[in-house]
C-alpha cells in the first residue's frame, strides 16, 4: 500500500470550486439552451494588451537565434524584469534587485514560501480565506490555525492575543473585496514586531486600489520591512492568468541571512520563469500598456459598481468592490450559501460563489466577481433586476 501524505486528505473537496463546477456542468447538461453568466470565478475577461503581445512575439524570435537564445540559469528572474520592478514599484522603498524574485504565479508562491520556515512554525490563516493558502499549506504537511473574520468587525481580521509565527493577510482581500487601511495594518505590523512573526502579504490586486487611505504596498508602513513578505502578480493587471508571471519581495531587513537561505532553496527547487512571459511582463511598464491596463481595471471596477448598486437596490447587504474586483454579499433570508448558489443558478442562470468555499465562517454570504465582460454583467444585472422588481 502506498502511504500518501496524510495532509492531502485534509484538503476540502465538498465545499470547493470542483464541486461548484460539477454542479454547473450538471445544470448545463440538463439545460443546454440556457445562457449561463458566470460571476463566480475570478478570471479576467479582457485580453492581454497589444504592446505586451508584441514584446512576447519578439521574445519568441529571440529564442530562435543562437545569439539571443536563453535557457536555464535565471532562477530568481531575469535581471531586466527585476530591475523594472525595482524602478517602477519597489525602488521607493530602497529595496535592491537581490530582494526581488520572479516566479510563475502567486498561487504557488504564497505557500511555497513556507519552505523558508521551520515545519513547526505556527501558521495563522483567516476564515474565510483564499482557499489556496490553506490547501497549499496542507500539501506541505503543515498545521494551520484559523482566525475568524466576522461581519461585526467589518470583516477585519482581529489581532490575535496568542503568538503565531506566520500570518497570511490578503489586501485587497479575496473573497471579501475590502482593502486594509494604513491605520489598521499598523496594528498587524506592531503585532508582528512584538511576536517576531512574518506577515505573508498577498497584494495581487494592488492595481485595483482606489481609496486614498489604503496603502498600495505593505512597505508603505513603517517597520514592515522587518516583518513582511509581499506577493504581487501580473495576472490581474496584464491579463496574465494564462501566461503566468508573478513576483515577491523578501526584505533583507527581516534577517541578514534570509535571502541567502532562500536563494539556496530556490536554486534547487525552481528552474525559473518562462522568458517569453518575463519579456511580456516587462512591457507592462510601457506607457501604452499602462494606459490599456488602467482602462481594463477601470472597466472591471465599473462592473463592480454596477453590480454592487444593483444588489444594494434590492436591499442586500454588500461589501467590497471599491478597491477590488470582488463583492461580498449576504445571502437572502436564512439560506445557506449553497442554497443561494442553487437559487441564482436555477432561477437566474447566474453563477455566484458560495461563501462556504472560502471557509466555515462564511456560509451566510456569497462572492461575486466583476472580472467578466460588460455585456455579461449587464445581462446578469437585468436578470437580477427583473426578478427582484417582481418580488417587491
Ligand atoms: N492570490 C489571490 C488572493 C488570488 O485571488 C489569486 C487568483 O485568483 C492568486 C493569488 C493567484 O495569482 P496567480 O495568477 O499569480 O497565481
Boltz pocket constraint, residues with backbone or C-beta under 6 A from the ligand:
constraints:
  - pocket:
      binder: B
      contacts: [[A, 42], [A, 104], [A, 105], [A, 106], [A, 107], [A, 108], [A, 130], [A, 170], [A, 172], [A, 173], [A, 174], [A, 202], [A, 204], [A, 232], [A, 233], [A, 234], [A, 235], [A, 240], [A, 241], [A, 245], [A, 246]]
      max_distance: 6.0
